[in-house]
Amino acid sequence: MISEVHPLLGWHAHGTVGFDHERARAMHSVPEDFALEVAFALGRKGDVSQRLKDTCEIDQ
């Protein structure tokens, strides 16, 4: 599911629950007394041909 966060500026969000909680905690220095429940990607839709090569390989 992709949601429009701010339609006038073209921002979109995509939520997920399938992420590595401990890796996210370590990467972002989240204290142990905080619960990590959900993650989301925030960005603008763009031209698929401009995506990073690594991202394209993951999708295939």
C-alpha positions as CSV (number, residue, x, y, z in Angstrom):
1,M,0.0,0.0,0.0
2,I,1.4,3.4,-1.0
3,S,-0.1,6.5,0.6
4,E,0.2,10.0,-0.5
5,V,1.7,12.1,2.3
6,H,1.5,15.4,0.6
7,P,-0.1,15.3,-2.8
8,L,0.9,18.8,-3.8
9,L,4.6,18.1,-3.3
10,G,4.5,14.5,-4.6
11,W,5.6,12.7,-1.4
12,H,4.5,9.1,-0.8
13,A,4.9,6.7,2.0
14,H,5.1,2.9,2.0
15,G,4.7,1.1,5.3
16,T,6.2,-2.3,6.2
17,V,6.4,-4.6,9.2
18,G,8.9,-7.1,7.7
19,F,12.2,-5.5,8.8
20,D,15.2,-6.4,10.9
21,H,14.3,-4.8,14.3
22,E,17.7,-5.2,15.8
23,R,19.5,-3.9,12.8
24,A,17.3,-0.9,12.7
25,R,17.8,-0.3,16.4
26,A,21.6,-0.4,15.9
27,M,21.7,1.7,12.8
28,H,19.6,4.5,14.3
29,S,20.8,4.2,18.0
30,V,17.3,3.5,19.3
31,P,17.4,2.9,23.1
32,E,16.3,-0.5,24.4
33,D,13.3,1.0,26.2
34,F,11.7,2.0,22.9
35,A,9.7,-0.6,20.9
36,L,10.1,-0.8,17.2
37,E,6.8,-1.7,15.7
38,V,6.7,-0.5,12.1
39,A,9.0,1.0,9.4
40,F,8.2,3.1,6.4
41,A,9.8,4.4,3.3
42,L,9.2,8.0,2.3
43,G,10.0,9.4,-1.1
44,R,8.8,10.7,-4.4
45,K,7.8,8.6,-7.4
46,G,10.4,8.8,-10.1
47,D,11.5,7.3,-13.4
48,V,12.3,3.6,-13.0
49,S,15.3,3.9,-15.3
50,Q,16.9,6.3,-12.8
51,R,16.9,3.8,-9.9
52,L,20.2,2.5,-8.4
53,K,21.5,-0.7,-10.0
54,D,21.5,-2.6,-6.7
55,T,17.8,-1.8,-6.2
56,C,16.9,-3.1,-9.7
57,E,18.7,-6.4,-9.1
58,I,16.8,-6.9,-5.8
59,D,13.5,-6.5,-7.6
60,Q,14.3,-9.2,-10.2
